[in-house]
Amino acid sequence: MPPVRSNKNQYRGINAHLHSLLQAKGGWNGFHANHVPDLARLLQVQLRPMGYEADIEQSVQIRRSGESTKFPKSDVTIYDPDPVRRLQPGGFSQAAAEELVMPIPVMLNLAEEELDYYSAIGIFRSGSEHGEPIVWIELLSPSNKPPHADFVHYHEKRTEILQSGITFVELDYLHEFPPTFDSISNYRPLDKSHTPEPGSHPYRITVLEPRPDFYEGQGRTRQFNVDEPIPTMIISLSADDVLEFNFGPPYLKTFEEMFYGDRVDYSQLPVNFDLYSPDDQARIVSRMLAVLSAIRDGIDIEKAAPLPVQSISLEEGLAQLQVLAATT
């Protein structure tokens, strides 16, 4: 059958077809470059009335005594222009029931000697028209995740930023690579004959809040599956201010405005389909059946996204998909 495409994201969250393609065939750098500005723009819309600012790649000077200066950059940084408010103590943002919560050192899997090593780090902020950075947001790229060599630098940078008192938000939409936290179950199969670890999920958003300090702070991870909505996360700002931000709309904005739907063919299984868990494979097949059935029935999928799906077993779904593909 001819390719079936849609400018609308036919998944309720991360588009599994697209992200499989970007990881297997290349193109993640382009998605990253387009999605980060969309995140910043929608963050700015919500933050500005609260008296905060979001910006892209503003340098934060981090230095360890006696060593050369490093200038890591975030994808999106949230600033507090108010010099008084940002010095006021604040508490944790409340964790949702479905979030995995643990102390920051435990989540980062740091040994005692590493804690002592990192405790010597100081941060020196260069002058900025925005004020002081209070939240650092990273959209992970494959090179930042294990087993790539750059993960070591990323791990160190993340710990340095947390030690400086800046909240760290990590967006991980890459299911083909292990999590950046050893404390989280690994979704990535060891090879194509192995299934993901029990209790693992393909996607996650993690908020690490070093309040009142790194050692007593907590990390909260919200994990989600294929065809589940991208979650809303609560992020502490200065004092008792909190940001409740839905990461779904920026994703839709990027998908639709960059016409990523032109790269997705719902008549074919995603690249490396076998790297998904059986449950997520069933969700993908159910989503494909919904799209192909709508096309067969003359429904405009551009005006009905995402379509309702039926819960079906993987085996039955694959059988129906084969029949539907042959008759559509």
Residue pairs with C-beta under 8 A, 6 or more apart in sequence:
1 267
1 325
1 326
1 328
2 267
3 265
3 267
3 268
4 265
4 266
4 267
4 291
4 292
4 295
5 261
5 262
5 264
5 265
5 266
6 261
6 264
6 266
6 291
6 301
6 302
6 305
7 256
7 259
7 261
7 262
7 302
8 256
8 261
8 301
8 302
8 305
8 306
9 15
9 251
9 252
9 255
9 256
9 261
9 305
9 306
10 264
10 266
10 287
10 290
10 291
10 301
10 305
10 306
10 307
11 17
11 226
11 227
11 287
11 306
12 227
12 228
12 229
12 306
13 203
13 224
13 226
13 227
13 228
13 229
13 230
13 248
13 251
14 173
14 202
14 203
14 226
14 230
14 251
15 255
15 260
15 264
16 226
16 227
16 270
16 276
16 280
16 283
16 284
16 287
17 264
17 265
17 266
17 270
17 284
18 255
18 260
18 263
18 264
19 173
19 174
19 175
20 176
20 270
20 271
20 272
20 273
20 275
21 27
21 263
21 264
21 270
21 271
22 28
22 31
23 142
23 174
23 175
23 176
23 177
23 272
24 176
24 271
24 272
25 271
27 263
28 141
28 142
28 174
29 141
31 254
31 258
31 260
32 75
32 139
32 141
34 254
34 258
35 139
35 250
35 251
35 254
36 56
36 75
36 76
36 139
37 56
38 250
38 253
38 254
38 257
39 75
39 76
39 137
39 139
39 247
39 250
40 54
40 55
40 56
40 76
41 250
42 249
42 250
42 253
43 54
43 76
43 78
43 137
43 243
43 245
44 53
44 54
46 243
46 245
47 53
47 54
47 78
47 243
50 237
50 241
50 243
51 80
51 81
51 82
51 85
52 78
52 79
52 80
52 81
52 134
52 237
52 238
52 241
52 243
53 78
53 79
53 81
53 130
53 131
54 76
54 77
54 78
54 79
55 76
55 77
55 79
55 130
56 75
56 76
56 77
57 73
57 74
57 75
57 77
58 73
58 74
58 77
58 79
58 128
58 130
58 133
59 71
59 72
59 73
59 126
60 71
60 72
60 73
60 74
60 77
60 123
60 125
60 133
60 136
60 161
60 164
60 166
61 69
61 70
61 71
61 123
61 124
61 125
61 126
62 69
62 70
62 71
62 72
62 121
62 123
62 124
62 157
62 160
62 161
62 164
63 69
63 70
63 122
63 123
63 124
64 120
64 121
64 122
64 160
65 120
65 122
70 157
72 157
72 160
72 161
74 133
74 136
74 137
74 138
75 137
75 138
75 139
76 137
77 130
77 133
77 135
77 136
77 137
78 133
78 134
78 135
78 137
78 237
78 243
79 128
79 130
79 131
79 132
79 133
79 134
80 86
80 131
80 132
80 134
80 237
80 238
81 130
81 131
82 131
82 238
83 131
83 132
85 238
85 239
85 241
86 131
86 132
86 134
86 238
86 239
87 238
88 238
88 239
88 240
89 212
89 239
90 211
90 236
90 237
90 238
90 239
90 240
90 241
91 211
91 236
91 240
92 209
92 211
92 217
92 218
92 236
93 207
93 209
93 220
93 234
93 235
93 236
93 242
94 234
95 101
95 218
95 220
96 220
96 222
96 234
98 222
99 220
99 221
99 222
100 184
100 220
100 221
100 222
100 223
101 218
101 219
101 220
101 221
102 183
102 218
102 219
103 215
103 216
103 217
103 218
103 219
104 162
104 208
104 209
104 210
104 214
104 215
104 217
104 218
104 219
105 115
105 214
105 215
106 183
107 181
107 183
107 206
107 208
107 219
107 221
108 155
108 158
108 159
108 162
108 181
108 219
109 181
109 182
109 183
110 118
110 159
115 215
118 159
118 160
118 163
118 214
119 163
121 160
121 163
121 164
122 164
123 160
123 163
123 164
123 165
125 132
125 133
133 166
134 166
134 167
134 237
134 238
135 166
135 167
135 168
135 169
135 235
135 237
135 243
136 161
136 166
136 167
136 168
136 169
137 169
137 170
137 171
138 144
138 158
138 168
138 169
138 170
138 171
139 171
139 173
140 170
140 171
140 172
140 173
140 174
140 180
141 174
142 148
142 174
142 176
142 177
143 150
143 151
144 150
144 151
144 154
144 180
145 151
145 172
145 174
145 177
145 178
145 179
145 180
146 177
146 178
146 180
147 178
151 180
154 180
155 180
158 168
158 170
158 180
158 208
161 168
162 168
162 208
162 210
162 214
162 217
163 210
163 214
165 210
165 213
165 214
166 210
167 207
167 208
167 209
167 210
167 235
167 236
168 207
168 208
169 205
169 206
169 207
169 208
169 233
169 235
170 180
170 205
170 206
170 208
171 205
171 247
172 179
172 180
172 203
172 204
172 205
172 206
173 203
175 187
175 188
175 202
175 203
175 275
175 276
176 188
176 272
176 275
177 188
178 186
178 187
178 188
179 185
179 186
179 187
179 204
181 206
181 219
181 221
184 200
184 204
184 221
184 223
185 196
185 197
185 198
185 199
185 200
185 201
186 196
186 197
186 200
187 196
187 197
187 200
187 201
187 202
187 277
188 196
188 275
189 195
189 196
189 275
192 274
192 275
195 277
195 278
196 202
196 277
200 223
200 277
201 223
201 224
201 225
202 224
202 225
202 226
202 276
202 277
202 280
203 223
203 224
203 225
203 230
204 221
204 222
204 223
204 224
205 221
205 222
205 230
205 231
205 233
205 247
206 219
206 220
206 221
206 222
207 219
207 220
207 221
207 233
207 234
207 235
208 217
208 218
208 219
208 220
209 217
209 218
209 219
209 220
209 235
209 236
210 217
211 217
211 236
220 233
222 231
222 233
224 230
224 231
225 279
225 280
225 283
226 276
226 280
226 283
226 284
227 283
227 284
227 286
227 287
227 306
227 309
229 248
230 246
230 247
230 248
230 251
231 246
231 247
231 248
232 244
232 245
232 246
232 247
232 248
233 244
233 245
233 247
234 242
234 243
234 244
235 242
235 243
235 244
235 245
236 242
236 243
237 243
254 260
255 261
266 287
266 288
266 291
266 292
267 288
267 292
267 325
267 328
269 284
269 285
269 288
270 276
270 284
273 281
273 284
274 281
276 284
278 314
281 314
282 312
282 313
282 314
282 317
283 309
285 312
285 314
285 317
285 318
285 321
286 309
286 310
286 311
286 312
286 317
287 306
287 309
288 321
289 309
289 310
289 312
289 317
289 320
289 321
289 324
290 306
290 307
290 308
290 309
290 310
291 301
291 307
292 321
292 324
292 325
292 328
293 324
294 301
294 304
294 307
295 301
295 328
296 324
296 327
296 328
299 307
301 307
312 320
